[in-house]
Amino acid sequence: MPLPPLQRGPKRVAPFLGALGAVFALGTVAPAAPQAVTPNPSPAPAASPTRPDPAAAAVARRVGELIEKLRTTSAASERLALADQIVAIGPDAVPFLLTEVERGLVRTWPVMIYCLGAIGDPRAIPLLEEQLKRHEGPAHQDLLYALALAGREDALLRALRTNRAAQLEPGATTLDFIAGVLGTKAVPVLVREIPRRAQESRVAALSALGTIGDASATEFLLGWSRQPNVFDRRFAIVALARIGDPRARERILEALNDPDPGVREAAVEGAGTLRVPAAVPALTALLAPAIPSTTRFQAIWALGLIGGKEATEVLVGALEGSDGTDRLQLLQALGRTHSAAAVPALGREALIEDPTLAAQAAQGLVLIPGPAATEKLLEACDRAPVPEAGLEAAREAVERRDPRAIPCALQRLRKDFDNPAGFGQGAESLLEQLLLSAPPSAAASLDALAEGVQAPAIQHRLRSVASGIRMVHALGPDPAPWVELLDSGTPTEVDLAIERLGEIGDPRAVEPLRRLFGRIEPERAHRIPQALGKIASDRATPFLIALVSDDVYRVPSLLRARQEAARALSAYTRSDAAMTALKTAFVEERGLNFVPLMAFARLRGIDGVAEILELKPLLLRRRGPLQVQRNEKAVWALRMVRNGREIPLEDVADVR
């Protein structure tokens, strides 16, 4: 099961992963001798029952087809999907997997081992144990992970005893995966074993505590972060920051003055992660040009997360005289502060001619609420020489419903169509905003603009938006004509009606939207729960609950619709039934649909920490870098709720 490279693993574990062994890519990397997979000469288990059984024959055919595809495909995503399909078959697939393991084929052996563990049938454990005796290196790590999946909790201790911290996936070691699968049960084992182990195992175990995200490890980590060994101190601080227990703030603040630069860097990142305002003076000192760039960038990042008047003023001051990558990092951080004090600097930078810096400054202004930011957005819309910056500013100003933005936005579109690069994503995003926000006069302007465009596709898009604007004003804010359009309109008009009913927010639209769900194409169905989330009526709750959790909707083509239903529930309801449905969806889809977990975390807040920790192990029961990223986001959600912050609705989404 070859795995695609991760552009950047979770930042909190990245510094030490390069020294922790090679990545074992399933199905593409054969272990070198003596780790090579060799067939067992013992007789293979029977592949099917003695007496004819149609159901068993169907399973045999299905498993055989999937295994044959594994032998012939190298695409990582396809191999992961094939493994998921085998696991979904369940215990009936086990005899056939056992037979394939015995064949010892390099292209299928690792996937079979994983599937045997993930299915969780105890019949697989003897074979996994036997294979474990015959392999070392990456194959040995793979087998330990499979045993953990199969329910052998001692796999954690055995992994620690190997004194290795090899990566199982980019951004996570075997120990991370095993501990992640075991969840909170792994914490006392790791806490007990860390003092007994050599440095490499200790570092991996400290990382695993962060991967689990259980605050019960905080007291141990606070003490261990004072060890004489710099690696112990450093990775204890990293784990404390990932867990996010507020009790760690003082220790992280103290570690900013640690004599070891690696420990200080971990503390800098921790200060940002936990938003420690008292760290601002120490972080300011790290912005000096003589400081190594990696440390300087970490300090900038941390100041942006901490935010507030003091941190923002420090970043604005640092922007003066900065250049190159420093300047880009500072603009990103200023946007993250969400502070009005950052507006003048961002507004100035949005008007420069450097395309990267100007676009970043405009994106920073978008993140800052209030009239001061709106004024600078209008100025950038009118004057920015960089098209991307001007279009982004125009889109946001239109979204803020400032009437002065419309003529400016239309003029910006004209400039964009004169650009040799042509019609881009920025222009499309602006048109989408104009559709629902522009006055009737804008429709005539768009038609006129279409007359001057040579490309037929762009002409059609402009006229389509102009027609939509006229329809928005002709039908008005009464939901009745929009409800009628759900039955009589073209697909484009129906999509507009769905979105418009969401904006109108009238509960009378709930039932018509619900009825439409069974008639609309699956790839467009997600628009309905999006609209219901905006309407925010209890009338929609039963349907959204059913969409999230009922088997009838659990088909691949409706995945996005189910995810939007989960987001919609998290937007407005606090019902026990909704929370139960979100948990059910996450569990019954084996953690492959991540959004219900984030929606549940948003709804439950601090009261749901124990349940989130109980659910989260499902994430690492599947291999792949996406699962590593999802687990890291779940750990982030735990930090948010532990520190009294609500998870933003826009973050109730899958990892991008």
N, C-alpha and C positions, 0 to 999 in steps of 0.2 A: 504494500500500500504506500507508494511513494508520496511524499508530502511536499507541497509547494513551499518555497522559502518565505519566511515572514519578514516583511520589510523592516520591522522593528519590534522586537519582543517587548513585553511589559518593562517599562523603564526601571522599575524598582528591583528587578532581578538581573537586568542586562549586564552590569559591570563585571560579574564573575563567571558568566556562563561560558565564555570562550575557553576557559581553563578547565572545564569540567567534562571533557570527553567528546567523542564524535557523535553526530546525529545518526540514529539508525532509521533509515528510510525504508519502510516496509516494501518488499517486492522488488527493490532495485539494487540494494546493497547486500551482497552475500557475505556473511561473516567470514573473516579469514581464518585459516586453520590455526588452532584446533576448534574454532567455533562453528565450522561449517555444518550445515544441517545435513544429517545422514539418515537414511531410512533405517528403521528398526527391523531386524530380521524376523521378529516374532510375528505370528499370524495376525492379519488385520481383522478388526471386528467386522461382523457381518454388516453389510450396507443396507439390508432391508430385512423385514421379518420373513420367517420361513414360509408361512402361509400367505397367499395373495391377499393384499389389503389395498384397495383403491386409494385410500387416503395416504398410506405410506408410499405408494408408488408415485403419487402426485408430489409429495415432499421430495422424494428421491430425484424426480425429474427437475424440480425447481432448484434444489441445491446444486445438482449437477450442472444446470445451465449457468448458475451464478459462479460456480468454481471455474467453469470453462472460460467465462468472460474475464475472470481474474487472471487466467493464464495468458490472455491475449491483449489486455489493455494496460497501458502505463500511466494514463492520466490520473493524477492524484485525486481529483474530485470524484471521478468515476469509481475508483477503487474504494474510496471512503463510502460512497453510496452503496456499492455492492456489499461491503461489510455490514452496513446498516440493514440491508434487506435480509441478509443471512441471520443476523441477530433477531430480527423481527419474527422470523419463522419460529424461533424458540427451541425448546428441548427436543422436538421432533427432528431437528437438523443435526443433533449431536452425533449419532452413529456415523453419519456420512463425513462429518468434519474429522472425527477420530481417524477414519480410514485415510482421508487426504493428508493428515499430519504424518501418518506412518509412511507415506510415499516420500516425504522429505524434499519436495520440490521448492526451490528457493523462491519462486514467484508466488506460491500460495501458502507456504508454511507459516510465515509471520501473521498473515491474515487469519488463518485457521486458529492459530494460538489465541489471537485477540478475541475472535468470535466465541471460542469455547469458554473463555473467561467471562465475556460480556453476557452470554446467555445465562450463566450462573447455575448450570446443572451440575450437581455434585459428581456425576459420572465422569466429568472431564478432569477432576482433580488428580486421580492417580496417574493419568497420562502426563499431565502438566508437571507433576512431581518427578516422574521418570525422565522427562525431557530436561528438566532443570539440572539433573545430575550429569547430563551429557554435554552441556553447553556453558560457555563462559562469555564474557564481554557483552555486546549489545543483545545477543539472543537471550542471555541469562536475565538481563534487565527486563526484556520483553515478557519472559515467562513469569517473573515476579509480579509484574503488573497484571498479567492474566490471572494469576492466583488471587491477587487482591480483588479483582473483579468477581471471581468465583466465590468469594467470601472468606478467604484465608487471611485473617487479620495478622497472622505472624509474618506475612510477606513484608510488612513494614520493617520489622526488626531484622529480617534477613537482608533486606535492601541496605539497611544501615551497616550491617556487618560486612558487606562487600567493600566498604571503605571507598566507594566510587560514587560520583555524582554525575553520571553520564546524562546528557540530554536525551529525553524521549521524544520531545518535540522542540522546535525553536521557542525559547522562552521558558521552558519548564523541564526539570529533570525527572527521572524515574520516581524519585522520592516525592516530588511535588504531586505527580499523578497518583501514586499510591496513597499518600496522605490525603489528597483531595477526595479520593474515592471513599476512604474511611471516615472522613469528616472529623467531628469533634472527638470521636473515640481515639484518634491518633495523637491528640494533644498530650495526655499524660505519658504516653510511651515516648514521645519525642523529648519532653521535658526531663524524663528520667534518664534517657540515653545520651543526650547531648554532652553532659560532663564526662561520659565514659569513652567518647569516640575521638578519633584523630581529626585533624583540622578539616580535611575535605568533607568528611561525613558531617561534622558539626555545621559547616557552612550550608550544606544541602538541607540539613534538618532545620536550621534557622529559617531558611527560605520556605520550607514546607509549612512552618507555623504561620508565615505570612500568607501562604496560599490558602490555608484553611480559613483564616480570618476570625478566629475565635478569641474573644477578649480574655478568656480564662488563662491564656498564656502570658498576659501582660506582666503580672508580678514577676514571673521567672525572667522574662526578657529585660525588665528594668534592672534586675540584679545582674544578669549576664552581660548587659551592655557596659559593665564596669570591669570586665575581665582585662588582664594585662595584655593578652593577645589582641592585636589590632583587628584581625579578621573577626574575632568574636564580637568585639565592640561594634564594628561596622555593620555586620549583618544582623545583629540584634536591633540596632537602630533602624535598619531597613524594615525588618519585620514589624517593629512597633509602629512605624509610619503606615505600613500597609494595613495593619489591623485598625488603627485609628482610634484607639481608646484615648479619651481626653486626658487620662492620667499620665500619658506619655509626653505631654507638651513640655513640662519642666525639664525632663531628662534630655529631650531633643534640643531645647534651648541651651542647656549646659554643654551638650556635645558640639555646638558650634565653635567652641574654643578648645576642642580636643587637640592634642599635639600631632595626631596623625592626619594627613590630608584626606585620606580615604574616609575616615570617620567623619571629618568635617563635611565632606561632600554628601554623605548619607544624611547628615543632620540638616544640611541646606534643603535637600529635597523633602525631608520630613517636615521641616518648618512650613514649606509651601503646602504640602499635602494636608497638614492639620491646621493650616491657617493660623499661625502663631504671630499675632501682631507685635509681641515683644521682641521678635527676631529681626525687625526691620533695621535697627542700627548695625547689627552684625552683618546682615546681608548687604547693606549699603557699602560697607568696607570691601566687599568682594566684587564690586563693580569697577575697581581700579584697572587701568589698562595692563598693569604688570601681573595681574591675576591670570592664571591659565584660562583659555577660552571656555573649556568645558565647565569649569567651576563658575565662571562669570555667567554663562548662559543659564546654569541651574539657579543662580541667585536671581537673575532677571525673571525666570519662570516662577520662582517662589514668591517674589514680590507681587507679581501680577495676580496670583491666587489669593494672597493675603488681602490685597486691595486696601481700601480706606484712604483717607486724605494723606497720611504720612507716606505710605508706600507709593502712592500715585505721584506725589511731588518728587520723590526720589527718582522714579522712572523718567519723568519729564525732564528733570535736570540732567540725567544721564544721556538723554536723547541729544542734547546740545553737544555738538562736536563729535558725535559717534559716526561711524561709517560702516559700510559692508553688512556682514551678517549680524553684528551687534545691533545695528539700526532695525533690521527686520525683527529680531527677537524682542527689542524694546517696544515696537509697535504692536506686536502680538500681545505682549504683557499688558500694555495700556488698555487694549480692548477688554482683556479679561478682568480688569479692575471694576468695570461697570460704573466708573466714577465720572461725574461731570467735570472734575478737575483735569481729566485727560482730553477733553474735547478740543480746546484750542490747538494743542500739539497735533492731534490726529487730523483736525481740519486743515491745518497747514500742510501736513505731509500728503494729504489726499490730492493736493493741487500740484505736486511736483511731477516731473516727466519720467522718473524711473518707474517702469510698469509694475515691478514686483512690490516696491515700497508703497506706491500710491494705492494699489489694489488692497494691500494689507491695511493701510490706514482707513480706507473706506469700510472695510469689513469690521474694523475696530469701532468706528462710529455707529455701525448697525447695532452693536452689542450694548450701547449706552442709551438708556431712556432719557426722556425729557426734552424740553424746547431748545436748549442750547445745542444738543446733538442734531436736532431736526434742522436748525438753521444752517449748520455746517454741511449737512447732507444736501440741502438745497443748493448751497454754494458749490459743492462738488459736482452736483448734477449739471449745473450751468457752466462751470469753468474747468473742470478736470480735463487735462490734456490726454490722459490715459483712458481709452474707452471702457475698459473693465471697471475702473474706479467710478467713472461717471454713471454707468449703467447700474452698478450695485447701489450707489447713492440714490439714483432715481427710483429704483424698485422699492427701497426701504421708505423713502419719502412718500411714495404713493400708498404703500401699505399703512403708513401712519395717518392716512386720510387728510393730508395737508393739501388744500385746493391749489396752492401755488406750485405743487409738484407736477400737475398735469401738463401744462404747456412746456415745462422744462423737460419732462419725460419724452414728450413727442419730438421735441427738438433733438434730444439725445438719440432717439431711434433713427432720425434722419441722418445724423452723423454716423451712426453705426452702419447703416446701409451703404453709405459712401465709402466705407472702409473696404479696401480690397479683400480683407479676410472674410467679409460677408457676415451673414446672420448667425450669431452664436448663442450660447446658452444664456448669457447675460440678457440679451435682447428678448429671448423667449420667456425668461423669468419675469421681465418687466411687462411683457404683453399679458401674461397670466394675471398680474396684479391689476393692470388697467381694465381687464374684462369685468371685474366686480367693483372697481372703485372709480372709474372715469365718468364724467358727465356726458350727456348725449352729444355735445359738440365734439367730443373726442372721436366719435365714430366717423364724422365727416372728414376729420383730419387724417384718420387712418386710411380711409378710402382714397383721399388725395395722395397720400404717401404711396399707396399701392400703385397708383397710376405711373409714378416715376420709377418704379422698380422693374427691372428686366426679368428677374428670375420668377417663373410661374409659381413655384412652391411658396416663395415669400409673399407674392401677391395674394395667393389663396389664404395664407395664414393671417395677413393683415385684414383682409375683407371678412374673414371668419370672426376675428375679434371685434371688428366694427359691428357686425351683425349681432354678436352676443351682447355688446354694450347697449344697442338699441332694444334688444329683448329685455334686458335687465330693467331698463327704465319703462318700457311699455307695460310689462307685467307688474312692476312695482313690488311693494313689501307684503302684499297679501299672499298667504301661502296657497290659496285655492287655485289660481291659474298655473302655478308651478306644479302642484300636485297633478293637475290634468295633463300637463306636459310629460309627466312620467309615463303615461300610457300612449301618447300620440306623437311624441317628438322623435327626431332622428337621434342616433347615438350621441352625437355632439350636444344636441339640445337636452337630452336626458342627463348627461353628465353635468351640464351647467345647472339644470334644475336641482339635481342632488346637492350640488355645492351651495346653491342659493338658498335652498331650504335649510341647510345647516346654518347659514349666516342669519337667516330670519329668526331661527330658534323657536318656532311655534310647535308645541307638542302635538298639534293636530296632524303634523306631517309624519309622525312616527309610524303609524300603521301603514300608510301608503308606501313608505320607504321599505318597511319590512316585507310587504307583499312583492315589491319589485325585486327583492334579493333572489327569489327563485327564477326570475325571468332574465336577469342580466347576465352577460358573459362573465365567467369567473375572473378574467383579467381586469375587469372593471368593477367587480363586486366590492373591492375594498373601500370604494367611495361612500358606500352606504353606512358602514359603521363609523367612518370619519365624520359624516354629517350627523349621525345620531349622538356622537360624543359632543359635538358643538351644541346640539339642541339641549342636551343634559336633562332629559326628562326621565322620571322613574318609569314612565310607560315603555321606554326602550330597554330597560334593564333586563327583563326576562329573555328577550330576543338576543341581546348581546351575550348574556350568560350562556344561552344555548349555543350560540355561534362559537364561543370560546371552548366549550367543554363537551358538546355532544359528538358522538362518533360519526353521525351522518355528515358533518361538515369537515371531518378530518381527512381531507384529500389534498394532495400537493397543490392543485390549482387554486385552492382557497386558503393557502397558508397566509398570504398577506392580509386577506380579509379577517382571518382569525387574529392575527397580530393587531390589526387596527381595532378590532372589537375589544381586545385586552386593554389597549391604550384608552379607548373610549370609556371603559368602566373606571379606569384609574383617574379619569379627568373629573368625574362628578359624583360618583356614588361611594358610599361607605358601608354598603350592605354586607352582612355576613355571607349571604348567598353568593355575591360577586367574589368575595375573597376565597370561598370554598371552590368556586368554579375555576379561578385562576390557578390555585394549587392543583386541582384535578387535571387541568390541561397540561401543566408543566410535568406532572408525574406520568400521566398516561402517554404523553408523547416522548417519554424517556429523556426529557431535557433538551430535545432537539429543537423545540420551539422555545426560544429564550425569552421572548417578550412577556409572557405571563408571569415569569419570576420577577421581572423589573416592575411590572404593574402591581403585583402583590406587595413588593417592598415599598412602593410609593403609598399604597393604601394603608398598610399596617404601621409604617414608621417604626419608632423605637420599640413598640410592643411586639413587632414581628421578628425581632432579631433571632430568637431561638428557632423559629420556624424556617427562616431563610437559611440558617446554618444547617438545618435538617434537610432542606431541599437541595442545596447547592452541590452536594456530592454527585448528583446526576450529571452535572456538566462534564466532569472528568471521567465519566464512564465511556466516553468516546474520544478517540484520538484525533489529532489535527490541531494546527495552530489556531484555528477559529475557536476551539474549545478553551485554549489557554487565554485568549483575549476575552471570551465571555466570562470565564471565571474571574479574571482581573476586574471586569466591570461589576460583577456581583460583589466582590470585595469592596470596590468603591462605593456601591450602594450601602453596604453595611457601615462604612465610615460615615457616609452622609447622615444616616439616621442616628448613629451613635452620637453625633455632634449636633443633633437638633435641627438638621437642615432637611427640608423636603426635597425629594428627588424631582427635578424639573420635568414637566410633561414631555418636552422634546427629547429627554434622555430615556424615556420609556420606549426604547427601540433596540433593535439588534445592533451588534457591533458592525461598524462599516469597514 
